Amino acid sequence: MILKGAEAARYCAKPDPGRAGLLIFGADPMRVALKRQDAIAALVGPEGEAEMRLTRLSGADLRKDASLLLDAIKAVGFFPGPRVVFVEEATDGLAETISAALKDWKPGDATIVVTAGGLTGKSALKTLFEKHPNAVSIGLYDDPPGREEIEEALRKAGLAAIDREAMADLTTLARALDPGDFRQTVEKIALYKFGDASPLTPADVAAMAPATIEAEVDELIDAVAEARAAAIGPLVRRLEGQGVLPVTICIGALRHFRILHAAATDPQGPGVGIQKARVNFKQKDAMARQAGQWGARKLEAAIAILVETDLTLRSASKAPGMALMERALIRIAMSRR
């Protein structure tokens, strides 16, 4: 059985102990590791490893001795409760070994959890789990986490009261950071809010966001909003050298210009509009000034350019992403004149 997206996330959070096997694969080792941790913890519980109900096997172990897997899933533990046999770094060369174990699996045996790197469409291991009537296959790709996954991460961290704008900022942050960094940021926010019953605000998120995302990308976006077109190229080159993705820049720019547009169209004026947006206090004065300088029509045109660029970046286009992003930002900066 194949599971994707939110359905896959729900399954990893609460896997079916009656299933014989679960394959989690993907090119990003961190994404795979986090989902595997969630699935195993849900299956064996918090004391599973301490009670020796979790057996770890590497792909190299099984290549040397294929019988290890079947022995492990049939073994009877000292402690009662569900058991898991975790096979790490599996490859297509182990498909036959794992297939034999799945075939001999009986209710009460240990659940087989297998992780692998990026697998092709014709992968024997992937095909085995997809077609097996009692196994699940989950492929993890570079898609940003959905709202449901973000809410689950917040719930686990103990964050319940969240301002609407803060949730939008967290969604942006989740798309900009890799999964491991985002989880660490959520845990950092939870510690920051420990004992504070007030709702999480955008200022709280900004205070806890990694400095690289907040400072480096914001410096570029400020250059665009201030119509300093000549500064955009060098800043883009610097971010590209640091490995920042063009879609990260686009997400940040869209959020910035949408806030400016909301402020520019506020009946009480840009200053009041920025206060309502509750942006980072360090940016309030500058953004209120920018909203007044741009005006609603030019901001709408800027947002249209960014939306079009975002769609192109996420499409199958082979155009260089950072070059597209740089061109869009320069167009926007020059349009204010």
C-alpha positions in Angstrom: 0.0 0.0 0.0 1.3 3.5 -0.9 0.7 6.5 1.4 1.5 10.1 0.6 1.3 13.6 2.1 -0.9 14.1 5.1 -2.0 10.5 5.0 1.6 9.3 5.3 2.2 11.7 8.2 -0.8 10.5 10.1 0.3 6.9 9.6 3.8 7.5 10.9 2.3 9.2 14.0 0.0 6.2 14.6 1.0 3.1 12.5 -1.1 0.0 12.4 0.6 -2.7 14.6 -1.3 -5.3 12.6 0.8 -4.5 9.5 3.8 -6.7 8.8 6.1 -4.0 7.4 6.7 -0.3 6.8 9.1 1.2 4.3 10.1 4.8 4.6 12.4 6.1 1.9 13.6 9.5 0.6 16.7 11.4 -0.6 16.8 13.6 2.6 18.1 11.4 5.4 16.8 13.8 8.1 13.2 13.6 6.8 13.4 9.8 6.7 15.0 9.6 10.2 12.3 11.9 11.8 9.4 9.9 10.3 11.1 6.6 11.3 11.5 7.8 14.8 7.8 8.8 15.0 6.7 5.4 13.7 8.9 3.3 15.9 8.1 5.4 19.0 4.3 5.0 18.3 4.7 1.2 17.8 6.9 0.3 20.8 6.1 3.2 23.2 8.6 5.3 25.2 10.1 2.3 27.0 10.4 0.1 24.0 14.1 0.3 23.4 14.9 0.1 27.2 12.8 -3.1 27.4 14.6 -4.5 24.4 11.5 -4.6 22.2 13.4 -2.8 19.4 16.0 -4.7 17.3 18.3 -2.7 15.0 19.8 -4.3 11.9 21.8 -2.5 9.2 21.7 -3.3 5.5 25.3 -4.5 5.8 24.3 -7.0 8.6 21.7 -8.6 6.4 24.0 -8.8 3.4 26.3 -10.9 5.5 23.6 -13.0 7.1 20.1 -13.0 5.7 18.7 -15.2 8.5 19.2 -12.4 11.0 15.9 -10.7 9.9 13.7 -13.7 10.2 15.2 -14.7 13.6 14.7 -11.2 14.9 11.0 -10.9 14.0 10.3 -14.4 15.5 12.3 -13.8 18.7 10.3 -13.7 21.9 11.3 -10.8 24.2 11.7 -10.7 28.0 9.1 -7.9 28.3 5.5 -8.0 27.0 4.4 -5.6 24.3 4.8 -5.0 20.6 8.2 -5.4 19.0 9.9 -3.8 16.1 12.8 -4.9 13.9 14.4 -1.8 12.3 16.4 -2.3 9.1 18.5 0.8 8.3 20.0 1.8 5.0 18.3 -1.0 3.0 18.9 -1.3 -0.8 17.3 -3.2 -3.6 19.8 -6.0 -3.0 17.9 -6.8 0.2 14.4 -7.0 -1.5 14.5 -10.8 -1.6 15.6 -11.2 2.0 12.9 -8.8 3.2 10.3 -10.4 0.9 11.0 -13.8 2.6 10.5 -12.3 6.1 7.3 -10.6 5.1 6.0 -13.9 3.6 6.7 -15.7 6.9 5.4 -13.0 9.1 2.5 -13.9 11.4 0.4 -11.8 13.8 2.4 -11.4 17.0 5.7 -11.2 15.2 7.8 -8.0 15.3 6.8 -5.2 12.8 9.5 -4.7 10.2 10.4 -1.0 9.7 12.8 -0.4 6.8 14.4 2.8 5.8 16.2 3.6 2.5 17.5 6.5 0.5 16.1 7.7 -2.8 14.5 4.8 -4.7 13.7 4.8 -8.4 10.2 4.1 -9.7 11.3 0.5 -10.7 13.0 -0.2 -7.4 12.5 -3.8 -6.3 12.3 -2.8 -2.6 9.8 -0.1 -3.3 7.7 -2.4 -5.5 7.7 -5.1 -2.8 6.2 -2.8 -0.1 3.8 -1.2 -2.5 2.3 -4.4 -3.7 2.4 -6.4 -0.5 -1.1 -6.7 1.0 0.0 -6.2 4.6 2.8 -3.6 4.2 3.0 0.2 3.7 5.3 2.2 1.5 6.0 5.9 2.2 8.1 8.1 0.0 9.3 11.4 1.4 10.1 14.2 -1.0 11.2 17.8 -0.7 7.6 19.1 -0.5 7.1 21.5 2.4 5.1 20.2 5.4 1.4 20.7 5.4 -0.6 22.5 8.1 -1.5 19.1 9.7 2.1 18.1 10.1 3.0 21.6 11.5 0.1 21.4 14.0 1.2 17.9 15.0 4.8 19.2 15.7 3.4 22.1 17.7 1.1 19.7 19.7 4.0 17.4 20.6 6.0 20.4 21.8 3.1 21.5 24.0 2.1 24.6 22.1 -1.7 25.0 21.9 -2.5 28.7 22.0 -1.2 30.1 18.7 -2.1 33.5 17.1 -3.4 33.3 13.5 -0.5 35.4 12.2 2.0 33.4 14.2 0.7 30.2 12.6 1.2 31.8 9.2 4.8 32.7 10.1 5.4 29.1 11.4 4.1 27.8 8.1 6.6 30.0 6.2 9.4 29.0 8.5 8.6 25.3 8.0 8.9 25.7 4.3 12.2 27.6 4.6 14.0 25.3 7.1 14.8 21.6 6.7 12.7 19.3 8.9 15.3 18.8 11.7 16.0 22.5 12.0 12.2 23.3 12.1 11.6 20.7 14.8 14.5 22.2 16.9 13.0 25.7 16.4 9.6 24.5 17.6 11.2 23.0 20.7 13.1 26.2 21.3 9.8 28.2 21.0 8.1 25.8 23.4 10.9 26.4 26.0 10.6 30.1 25.4 6.8 30.0 26.1 7.1 27.6 29.1 4.8 28.8 31.8 3.4 31.6 29.6 -0.3 31.0 28.9 -0.6 33.9 26.4 -1.0 33.0 22.7 2.2 32.6 20.6 2.7 35.8 18.5 4.7 36.7 15.4 7.2 38.5 17.6 7.8 35.3 19.5 8.4 33.4 16.3 10.7 36.1 15.0 12.7 36.1 18.2 13.2 32.3 18.1 13.8 31.9 14.3 17.3 30.9 13.2 19.4 34.0 12.6 20.4 32.9 9.1 16.8 32.9 7.8 15.7 36.0 9.6 18.8 38.2 9.0 20.2 37.2 5.6 16.9 36.8 3.7 15.4 39.9 5.3 18.3 42.0 4.3 17.7 41.1 0.7 13.9 41.7 1.0 14.5 45.1 2.6 16.7 46.0 -0.3 13.9 45.2 -2.7 11.3 47.1 -0.6 13.6 50.1 -0.3 14.1 50.1 -4.2 17.8 49.5 -3.9 18.0 47.5 -7.1 21.9 47.7 -7.3 22.2 45.9 -4.0 20.0 42.9 -5.0 22.6 41.0 -7.2 25.4 40.8 -4.6 22.9 39.8 -1.8 21.5 37.1 -4.0 25.0 35.8 -4.8 25.8 35.7 -1.1 22.6 33.8 -0.2 23.2 31.3 -3.1 26.7 30.7 -1.8 25.2 29.8 1.6 22.8 27.3 0.1 19.6 29.3 0.5 16.9 28.1 -1.9 15.2 30.6 -4.3 11.8 29.4 -3.0 12.9 30.4 0.5 13.5 33.9 -0.7 10.2 34.0 -2.6 8.2 32.9 0.4 9.8 35.6 2.6 9.3 38.3 -0.1 5.6 37.3 -0.5 5.0 37.5 3.2 6.7 40.9 3.4 4.8 42.5 0.5 1.5 41.0 1.6 1.9 42.7 5.0 2.8 45.9 3.2 -0.3 45.7 1.1 -2.6 45.0 4.1 -1.0 48.1 5.8 -1.3 50.3 2.7 -5.0 49.5 2.3 -5.8 49.9 6.0 -8.5 52.6 6.4 -6.6 54.1 9.4 -3.3 54.4 7.5 -0.1 52.3 7.0 1.2 52.9 10.5 -1.9 51.4 12.1 -2.0 48.7 9.5 1.5 47.5 10.4 0.6 47.5 14.1 -2.3 45.2 13.3 0.0 42.9 11.4 2.1 42.6 14.5 5.4 42.1 12.7 8.8 42.0 14.5 9.1 45.3 16.4 12.5 45.9 14.9 10.8 46.2 11.4 7.6 48.1 12.2 8.9 51.6 11.5 10.6 50.7 8.3 7.7 48.6 7.0 5.2 51.4 7.8 7.3 53.8 5.8 7.6 51.3 2.9 3.8 50.7 2.8 3.3 54.4 2.4 5.9 54.8 -0.3 4.7 51.9 -2.4 0.9 52.4 -2.4 -1.7 49.6 -2.9 -1.5 49.4 -6.7 2.3 49.0 -6.9 2.2 46.4 -4.1 -0.4 44.4 -5.9 1.8 44.4 -9.0 4.8 43.3 -6.9 2.7 40.5 -5.3 1.6 39.3 -8.8 5.2 39.1 -9.9 6.2 37.0 -6.8 3.2 34.7 -7.2 4.1 34.1 -10.8 7.7 33.4 -9.8 6.7 31.1 -7.0 4.6 29.0 -9.5 7.5 28.9 -12.0 9.9 27.7 -9.2 7.6 24.9 -8.2 6.8 23.8 -11.8 8.8 21.5 -14.0 10.6 24.5 -15.6 14.3 23.9 -16.2 15.1 27.6 -15.9 17.7 28.5 -13.2 15.7 29.2 -10.1 18.0 31.8 -8.5 18.3 33.7 -11.7 14.5 33.8 -12.0 14.3 35.0 -8.4 16.9 37.7 -8.9 15.2 39.0 -12.0 11.8 39.2 -10.3 13.2 41.1 -7.3 15.0 43.6 -9.5 11.8 44.1 -11.5 9.9 44.8 -8.3 12.5 47.1 -6.9 12.6 49.2 -10.1 8.8 49.3 -10.3 8.6 51.6 -7.3 10.3 54.5 -9.1 
